[in-house]
Amino acid sequence: MFSSPKLPWEVLERIINHSGDNLQVLRNISLTCRQLRPRCLCLMVTDIALSKKSRADVFALCDFLQVYPHLGPLVGSITSRPDNFPPFPLLHVLPNLSQLTFTRGTHNTSDQRLELGSLPLSVLTCYRRFGTPVVTLRLSYLSFPTYAEFCRLLLAFASIREFYCDFVKIRQTDITIAQLDRTTRCLSQSLHIRTLTLVQLENPLAKLLLESTHQTMETLVLTADQDTASALCQEPLPVGSGWARLRSLTLQLPLNDHNSQFNASLVENAIGILKGFQTPRLATTTIDFTSGIRGLLRWIGDKEDSLGLCLDLDRTLAGVGHQRRILFSGNPVCSRRRDFWHQELAKYFPGLAGQGLLIVATKSATVIAHHGEVHSLVCSPNSNWIATGADDSTIILWDSDGHLVQEWVAHAGSVLSLAFSPDGQYLASAGQDKKVAVWDISQSPRKIATLEGHAYTVESCAWSPDGTVIASGSYDTTIRLWDARTFRLLIVLKSPNSDDVFDVRFSPDGRWLVSQGMLVCTLWDLMSGAPPKVLHSDGHIYLDAFAFDPESKRIAAGSDNGGIGIWDLLTGELLSVVEQHTSQVSNVAFSPDGKLLLSTSWDNPLILWDASTHAIILSLEGHAGRTDTACFSPCGKYVAAEYSDEAVRLWRTDDGSCVTTLYEHPSGARVLRVGFSPDGKTLSSGASDGTVSVRRMSNIMSLEKTNL
């Protein structure tokens, strides 16, 4: 072991300080060098999380701090279950504890709260005696039996100046107005809270806290979900001379993806508060969309009058006679796309945008990335462009070197599927907003058509090989075929068994269309108009993966029991069922010459089959994790596959060797999409964190000259 590190101590100190919120990194550093351990240990005890620990673990911490008393004064924050927290001796050995959080131990259910009983008098006495250093108290996901029990805990910490109360419920339902008034007076005489944050509280509790603290309050943060918003609308906030010290007001709006009416009530409530809540010293008003930009865009797409409400909010906030701003704090976006998002948000809040008062939370990034999961990745027929659609409502167009060429908001909600026209001049996109959009990308992206009619999310779109038809599949159990020149609806196909449709695909010759649903995989003959055929055999339904061969003579489909069926398209005859996988088949693909069939499964190995004899040729093993997506290179010599271990692997099809393993996406990001360009010169992938990687095959194959 080295007696001292090779790096300068100043560098090591900075590394340790930047790792203060990552306990695993601090542990590793402390175990690497004995001299670094004291500094790491100091940071590790600054914020202690005990909410998921047992009572025995908490007492073990007490013993540890008594053995190492010099660490006690370094503890500044503790998070714990209140029923597992021993105020003595823990508070006694923590003289500088300034923040205390009481919360539930698990987060399995969003509305699950820890039900508390009556707190013993001895516990409350210890809080009063040893809890005086605590200036910040947080109560989260707790349920108290009565208002009196809630107040007893609150009054035990007489020194608190910041109080956060979120998802707290009082089970008592028979309290009278007179009792609430007496409780309010008691709290107001004892508490001197300067910062108050309320999240999802029922009206009586919210009113109790507001009226008992408004005389001393300097900062107020209100987060209104459905219950709180309706309560505040029915019984407005108390106003008057008691708010003389209030300097900052923040109204948090957690928009709900599935409740447009609730979102509208949130914004309307915020507008009402801004118009009616006047205090003499209020200096800053903030509207915080805590669900981020994505939540706003989805709501605007779902509700017709949402844009009008945004403009009304913009005008109301602009009329406030002091500093104001709109903040998008939730789900930070890539810092390198900040200007793009500011331009987009200016459409909905033009007044504040013009004054530079729109604040978008960002995360530092070395590469440009989507803000959310990449749902679709397609390459243009001429190999010039790679298009990606993601959870952030946007489409990004990349060149073959991986540079961003164009970006735009395409849908109100996630962009779930993309398809290029055969000539590469147009791009179809399917979205969560129940629409298909058609874009002219020959110059700057320009929407030339919106295809409407689906009742639910459009999961997939496809362009026919001759460029005359666009197909779309939706959760409304239908497939719609559209004229790609006039954009008129041609026909609506109803999925058998009223099955949701989440993938549609044309055969290479354009005669056949296959739709994949939750229950069945269905084949449609578009030329003859014959009844659809559900792919099944021996009681097994094939629905998990499908692929046409290059000549449009066969279709292969995988099942959830590991089998793969191969059918003759013209006769409908089941040619063969091959069974080698032991779990769900996630992907099948024919090689460009039609001689090989590739299958992937959750049981790990990729298998190459002889497409004629259906015999196994190779099993591509030696990797960790399952794979859902794999594809052949245009020359058929390589297979690229994504894996759950965050890697993309490139395999040779002649001997089954692994050419390389690519870990280019950030740690923790699952690769979701992978594809070659038609000319075989690039290999692209998209991940769950929004990153997109475009690689030159010539760089990947630097040790081997390839003719792709």
N, C-alpha and C positions, 0 to 999 in steps of 0.2 A: 504494500500500500504506500502511495506517495505521502510524504510528510506534510506537503502543502499543495494546493491546487496550482496548475500552470497558468490559469487565467488570472489577471489582476483582481485584487479583492474588490475594487470598485465595481468591476463588471459583474462579479458574483453577487454582490449586494443588490445591484439593480435587478438581476435576474430573479433573486429571491423576492424582492419587493413586488415585482410584476406578477409573481406566482402566488401572491397572498390569498387569492380566492380559490386556489386549486390545491386541496389537501394532499392529493396523491403525488403531485409534483414536489411539494414540500417534504413529504415523507421520503421520497426517493433521494432528494438532495441531502437530507439529514443523514441518511444511511450511507451516502457516498463518502462524506468527509466528516470526521468527528468535530473538526473546528467550525463547520457550518451548522452543526446541530443546534446550538443555542439560539441563533438568529431564526432558524426555521421554526423552532419550538415556540418562540415568542409570537410569531405570526399565526401558528396553528391554534393557539389558545385565545387569540383576539376575538374571534366569533365562534362560539360553540353551539352546535346543533344537537339537541337531545330529544327532539320530538319523536323520533323513531326508536329511541332507546328504552330499555326497561328501567324500572325503578332501581334494580340492582346496579345497572350501568351508571345511573346518576350518582348513587352512593359511592361507586368506585371512583368517579371523578372527584368527589369530595375527599376521599382518602388520598388520591393523587396530589391534589392541591395542598393538602396538609403536609404531605411529605416534601413537596417542593413549594414552599410558601412564597418564594420570589416570583412565581408565575401568577399567583392570584391577582395582584394589582394590574396585570396586563389584560385580563379578561374584560372586554367592553360590552359584549353582547351575548345573550343566551336565548336559544329557542327551545321550548320544552312543552310537554303536556302539563297542564296545571295539576293534575292528579298524581303526577310522578315527580313533581318538583318539591324537594325538601328545603324550605326557606332557611332552616337552620340545620346544619351549619353552612350551607352553600352561600347564602347571602353574607354571612359573617366573614367568610374568607375572600370575598370579592368586593373590596372597598371601592373599586372604580367601575363597577357595573353600571352602565348608563342606559342600556337598552334591554328590555325584557319582553319576549314574545311568548304568549301562551296560545297554543294551537292544537289541533288534533294530531294524531300520530301518523295517519295514512291519508292518501289522496286518491282513493279508488273511485269515489263517487263525488261528483261536483257539489251535490247538495247535502252530503253527509256531514253532520256536525257531531262533535264530542259532547255528550250530555253530561252535565255536571250536577252534583247535588249541593247540599248546603256545606259551605266551607267551614271547617272547625275554627273556633275562636282562637285557638293557639296558633294556627297558621296565619290568620289575619293579623294577630299581634306581632308575629315575626316579620311580616311584610312591613308593618308600620315602623318597627324598631330598626330593622336592618336594610330596608328598601329605600331609604332616603336618597342614595346616589342615583336611583333610577329616574331619569327625566323623560324617557320615551317608553311608552307601554303600547304593545300591540295585542289585540285580542282577535283571533281569527278562527272561523269555523267552530264556534263554541255555542252551546245551548244552555241557558241558565233557567232554573225552575221559576224564579220570580224576579221582578224588577228590584226588589230589596236585595237579593243575593248579588245581582249584577252591580248594584251601587256599593255594597259592602266591599267587594273586591276593588272597585275603582277608588273608593275613599281610603283604602289601605295604602295607596301610593300617593301621598299628598304632595310630593315634589314633582310630579309629572308635568311637563310642559308640551309634550307632543303625544297625542292619542290617536291610534289607528284602530278602527272598529270595522271589521269586514266579515260578512257572512255570519253575524252573530244573531241569535234568535232568543227571545224570551218566551218560555212555554206558558206563562201565565196569561189568561185571556179575560179575567174578570176584574181587572184594575179599573178604578173609576177616574174621572177627570180630576176630582179633588185629591185623590191619592197621587196622581201624576204631578199635580201642582206642588204638593208638599215635597215630593222627591226632587223635583226641579229646584226648589228653593234650597234644599239641603245640599245638593251638588254645587250650586252656584256660589254658596257661601264658603265651600271648602276647596274647590278646584280653581286653578289658575292656568288653564290650558291655553296655549298660544297657537298651536297647530292642530287642527282636527281633520281627520280623513274618515269618511263614512262610505262603506261599500255594501250594497244590497241589505239594507235594513228596513224592517217594517216601520210604518209611519209613526206609531207611538214612541218607539225607541229613538228614531231619528229626531223627532221633535223634542224629546227629553234632552238629548245631548246638545242639540242646537240652542235651545233656550237656556240651558244651564251653563253654557260656555261663551255665549255671544258677547258678554261684557269684556272678556279678556282676550278674545280670539283675534289673532293677527293674520292667520292663513287658514283658509277653508277649502277643502277638497271634497267634492260630492261626486260619487260614482253611482249613477242611477241605472239599475237594471229595470226589468219590467215592473216588479212590485214597488220598488222605491219611486220610480218615475210616476206611476199612477197615484201613489200616496201623496207625493209632493204637489201634483197637479190638483188633487182634491182639497188639500189643506196647505196653502202656500207657506213658504218660509217666513218665520217671524222677522219683521223689519222694524227699523226705528232707531232711536238714539243709542240703543244698546250695542250697536255694531260700530261704534266710533273708532275702535282700534283696528278694524279689519283693513288690511293692506292688499291681500292677494286672494282672489277667488278663482278656483279651477273647477270646471264642470267636465267630468269625464263621461264620454259617450261610448260604451262598449257595444257596438253594433252587432246584431245577431244575424248570422248567415241565413237563417231559416225563418225569420219573422220580420217581414218588411214593415208591418203595421207597428210593431214594437219599436223599430228603428225610427219611424216617423214620429212616434210619441216622444222619444228621447229628444229629438231635435226640436220639436215644438215646445217641449218643456224647457229646454235650454233657452230658446228664444224668449219664452215667457219670463223666466228668471232674469235674463239680461234686461228686459224692459221694465220689470217691476222691482228689482233689487237695487236700491240706491243707498249708498253709505257715504259719509262725508270724506273719509280718508282712503277709500279704495283706489289703489294705484295700478294694479295689474289684474286683468281678466284673461283667463286662458280657457279655450275650448279644446279638450284633449280627446281625440278619437283613438281610444286605447286599443281598438282592434286593428289599427293601422290603415294603410291605403287600400289594401285588398278588401277589407270589410266595407269601406265607403263605396268602392266601385261596384261591388255586388249589390248593395242596396240600391244604388242609382239605376242599375239595370233591371231590378225587380219591380220597382215602383215608379209609375209614370210621373208623379208629382214630386219625386225626391229632389230633382234638380232645382225646382222652384223653392223647396225648403232650404237647400244649400245656399241659394242666392239670397233668401230672406235672412238666414243666419249671418251671411257675409255683410249684408246691409246693416243689420242690427248691431253687430259687433263693431263695424266701422263707425257707428254713431256714438259709441261709448267714449266719453270725454277723457280717457286716460289710456295708458299703455294696454294693448290687447294683442292677442295672437291666437292662431289655430295651430295646435300641435298634433302630430301623428306619431305618438310614442310607441305604439305596439308594432311588433314584427319589423325591426329596423331593416331598411333596404340597403343594397350595395352602394357604398359611398361614391363609386364611379358612375352611378346613374342618378345622382341627386338632381342635376339640372333637368334631366328628362322628366322626373316626377314633379318638379316644381312647375314645369310648363303644363303638364297634364292637370294638376290641381288648380291651376289658374283658370281653367274653364268653369270650375264650380265655385271658386271664391275669388273672383277677379279683383274686388276692392282691396282685400288684404294682400293678395299676391302682388299687386302693383306697388304696395308699400313695403314689400319684403317681410311680411308678417306671417308667412306660412313656414312652419318649422317641421322638417321631416327627420325623424330619427334614422341614423345610418350606422352601418357597421363597416369597419375598415376592411378593405379587400384589395388584394394585389391583382385580381382579374375581374373583368366585368362578368356579372352573373345575374340570372333571374332572381326574383325575390319569391322563392317558393319552388316546389317540386316541378321538375321538367316532365310533362305528360306526353309530349310528342317531339320526335326528331326525324326530319325527312330531308333527303337530298334532292336537288333539282335534277331533271333528266340530263341537262348539259354539264352537270357536276360543278357549276359555278357557285352555287349557293347551298348553304345548309340552313334550314328553318327550324326554329324551336318554339314551342308553345308551352306555357307554364301556368302555375297556380296564381301568378301575379297579374293575370288578365292580359299579358303582353305576348307579342310575337317578336322574336329577334331574328334578323337575317344576317348570317355570317358568310364571309368569303372563304375560299379554300385554304387560306392561311390562318383562319380562326379569328379574323378581325371583325368587329361589329360594323355592319354596313347600314342597317336600318333597324329601328325599333319603334313599336307603336302599341297602344292599347287597342286590343281587338274585340274584346268581349267584356261584359259586366259579369265577372266571375272567371273561373279557370278556363284556359284554352286547353281543350282535351284532345283534339285531333287536328292534323294538318294533312293536306294533299296537294301536290303540284299538278298543274295541267300538263299534258304530254309535251307541249311546246315550251314549258317552263316560264311562260309569261304571267301566269295567274296562280294564285294560291287560295285554296279553300280552307276555312277554319271552322271547327265545331266548338261550341262553348257551353258553359254552364247556364247561360242565359236563354237556353232553348232555341238558339238561332244558329244558322250557318252563314258565314260571311264569305264573300268572294272578293279577292284583292288583286288589283293590277299592280304588279311589282316590277314592270319593265323600267320604270323610273322611280319616283318616290311612291311609296305604298298609297294606293287610292282604292277605297271601297267602291265597287261597282254594282254590288247586289247584296241584299240581305234576304235569306231564304227562311221564311217563318211559317210555322204551322205545327211544329212539335209542341206537345203539352208539357214535356219535362226536359231535363238535361239532354243535350245531344252529345253522345259519347264518341261518335265516330263519323268520319266522312271519307269518301273515296271518289277519285276521278276515273272514269272509264278509259281504257287504253286508246280509244279513238277520239277522246276529248269531247264527246257529245252529251254525256250524262254525268251528273253528280249524284252520288248516293249518300244518304245520311241515316244513321241508326240512333234510336233514342230509348230512354227509360220509359217512354210512353207506349212501348211494345210494338212500335211501327218502324218500318224502313220506308223512306220517301225517296223517290227518284225524280230528279229535276233536269229540265233541259238546260244544258250548260251554255247555250247561246242566248235564249230568251229568258232563262231563269224561272220559267213557269213550272208548276208541279205537273209531273207526268202521271204518276201513279203512287198509291199508298199501299204497301204490302204489310199485312198483319202477321206478326210473329206467331207461330203455333203455340198453343197453351198459354197465350197472353204473356209471353216471356219478354222480360226486358232485353233490349239489344244494346250491347256495348262494343261491338266491332262489326264492320262490314268491309268486304273486299271483293273486287272483280277478278275473274280469271284473266290470264294474259291475252286471250282472244276476245274478251269482253262479253262472251255469251252467258257466262255463269256469274252469279252473285252468291256469296256465302255470308250468312249472318251468325254471329255468336252471341248467345244469351246466357242468362243465369241457369237455365234449365236445359236448353237444347242448342245444337248447332244445325242450322238449316241451309239447304242448298236450293237456289232458285234458278230455273231455266228461263232467262229473259227473252230468248228467241222464240220458243214455242209457247211460253206462258203456261206450261204444265204446272200442276199442283206442286207445292214445295215438298222436298224430301228431308226428313229428319235423319241425321246420321246416327245409326245405332246398330247393334248386333248382340245377339245372345243376352238381351236384357240390359246391356251396358250402353249408356248414352255418351256420345263423343261430343264434348263441348269445350274442352279446356285449351285446345290449340288446333290450328288447321293451316294447310298450305296447298296451293295448286302446283302441279308440275309445269315446266316451261311450255309444254305443248298443249296444255289445257285438256289433257286426256284423263288425268287422275287427280284425286284429292285425298290428302292424308289428314287425319284428325286424331288427337290424343284424348284419353279419358282420365278420370280421376283415380282409376285403379291401376294405372301404369300401362294399359294396352294402347296400341296404335292401330287404327283401321285404315285401309286403303281401298278406295272405291273407283270403279270405272265411271266416268262422268256421263257417257252416252247411254250406257245400259243400266246404270244404277247398281250394278253388281258389286258386292263386297269381294274384292280380290284376295285380301289377306288380313289377318289380325296378328300382329307381332307383339309378344309380351316378354319384356326383359326388365323394364323398370318395375320397381316395387312400390312407387308412390305416384302422385299426380304428375302427368305429363304437362309441362309448362310451355313447351315450344316445339314446333316441327318446321322443317324447311327442306325443300328440294335444292340440290346443287344446280348451277346454271345450265349444265348439260343434261340434267334430269337423271343422272346415273346413281346419285347418292341421295340418301335421306338422312337428315340430321334430327335428332330428338334430344331434348333436355328434360330433366325431371328434378323434383325436390330430393331425390335420393342421391344426388351429387353427380354421377358420371354423365358425360355427353356421349352419345352413341351414334356412330356412322353406320348406316345400313346400306346394303345393295338394294337399290330401288326396284330392281326386277325380281331377284330371287328372295329378297327380304331377309337375307342372312346378315349377321353382324360382321362388319369389316374391322372396325376399331372401336375401342372404348377409351375416351379421353379422360383420364383420371389424374390424380395427384394434386388436387386442389381442395380448398376448404370452403364450406358453405354451399348453399344451393344456388342454382341459376334459373332465371326466368326467361331470358332473352339471348338468342344466339343467331348468327347469320353467316352465310357464305360470302367470300369475296367474289367479285365478278368473274375472276378467272377460275374459281372453284378450288384453288390450291390452299386456301386458308379458311379458318373458321374463327370468328371473334365472338366472345361471350362475356356477359357481365356476371358477377358473382356477389353473393351477400357479404363477402369479406372485403368489399369496397374496391375490388380490382376488376380490370378488363384483361382477359387473357387471349392471346393469339396462338392458334394451333395450326399445325400442318395436317393436311388431309391425306398425305401419302404414307406417313409413318406414325402419325399421332403424337409427334413431339410438340412440346410447348415452346414457341418461338420466344415469347417474352410475356412478362406480367407487368401491367401498367397501373401504377398507383398515383395517378395525377389529380384525382379529386381529393378534396380535403378529408382529413380523418373524420369518421363518423357519417360520411355521406354515402348512401347506398346508390350504386349505379343502376339506373332504371331503363335507359335506352342506349342502344348501340347500333351503328350502321356504317356501311361502306358507301362511298360515292360511286355512281355508275361507272366511272372510268377507273375505279379501284385505287386512286391516288391518295385518298384520305380515309381515315377511320375516325369517326366521331362518337361521342358519348355524352349523355346528360344524366345528372344525378339529382338526388332528393333535396340537396341544398341549393339547387338552382344553377350550379356551375355547369359549363359546357366545355368540353375539350375536343379540339379538332387537331388531328395528328397527320403529318405527312408520312405515308407508308415508306417513302424513301429514307426517312430518318429512323423509323422503327426497324427497317431491314438493312441497317447500315453495314452489317457483316455479310450480307448476301445480296447478290444482284438478282432482282426479281423482274419478271415481265408480267405485270398485272393487267 
